[in-house]
Amino acid sequence: MILIDTRISEFSRYIQSLSNKARKNFRYVQKHNADLTYSEVPYEADKMEWWMKLWEQQLIRGKRVTWAFGRGYLEESLREGKLVCFEAYKGDEAIAMHFVEKQNGYLECHPPIYDKEKYSRRYMAKYLWFELIKWAILQPDIDMIDFGGGGEPDWREMIIHRDKYPNPAYKWMYVPEEVKKHPEKQKRYYIENNTLHEWI
């Protein structure tokens, strides 16, 4: 798990907490996606299937992969009030989508979906991650975002041993510099039964 603490008063404060490289990436996606609108949208089964098939047709870390779940799982998540969907629009056209699940105290994230070849210069995934964080900071019932990845027992150990997990490496850009530099100061959060806990 890679956790982003969203218990912060302003998105601008969060951006200032990041590395120089991360802030540069943020400025880039803001500039190159200024023509887009990002918004929460209702779940539509047929549209979601189209997006998920698009994701499966593209190479993910050099190979094609399939979702571990389908429509039934998403509709159950929707009935439980957990599923939240977002789309990025250029004019009236949706060009990217992202869905997450509200768990107990945190957001469980799934991959952003978009045409990778067509929108590669927009750094679309980075744009969607930053927009999700901005949205989550405004939600009083969300303390953390879990970007996934890794297999350590708790958050502090995940930070210490992050070099062991190359696949989610790019996601560390979204973690504040102070957290990465001083893992010993971080709380030992862990996730069990879709609930965020803290070791006492």
Residue, then its C-alpha position, 0 to 999 in steps of 0.5 A: m500500500i502507498l498511502i496519501d494522507t488527505r487530512i490537510s486543509e488545502f490542496s496547495r499545501y499538499i503540492q508544496s509538500l512534494s518533491n521538486k520533480a513532483r511539483k514540476n510534474f504537477r505544473y506540466v499536467q496543469k498546463h497541458n490539461a487546462d482544456l479539460t474538466y474533471s468531475e464525479v459522474p454516475y456509474e453507467a454499466d455499459k460505459m464502464e464495460w467499454w472503459m474496462k475493455l479499453w484498458e485490457q486492450q492496452l499494454i500494462r508494463g509490457k503485457r496485456v492484463t485483465w481485470a480481477f473483477g467484472r460488472g457484478y463486483l462493481e454493481e455490488s460496490l455501488r449498492e454498498g455506497k462505495l463506488v465513486c466514478f470520475e471522468a475527464y472531459k474535453g468539451d463534451e467528450a469523455i477522454a479518461m475515466h477513473f473509479v475508486e471505492k470508499q472503504n472505512g476511512y480511506l479510498e481504494c484505488h483502481p488504475p486510471i483508464y484512457d487511450k495511452e497512445k492518443y493522450s501520452r503527451r498529456y501525462m493523463a494518469k498523473y493528471l487524474w491522480f492529482e485531481l483525485i487527491k484534490w477531490a479527496i482533500l475536500q471529503p470529510d470522511i476520507d483520511m487516506i488514499d491507498f494507491g496500492g502496491g507492495g506487500e509490507p505489513d504496515w505503512r512505515e515498513m512500506i516506506i522503509h522497504r519501497d525499493k523492493y517494489p518496482n512496479p508502483a515506484y512512480k506512485w511515490m511521487y505523490v507522497p510528501e518528501e518529509v514522509k519519504k525522508h523520515p519513515e521512522k516518524q510515520k504511523r504504522y497504518y495497516i489495512e484489514n477487512n477493508t478498514l484502515h487501522e493503526w498499530i498501537 
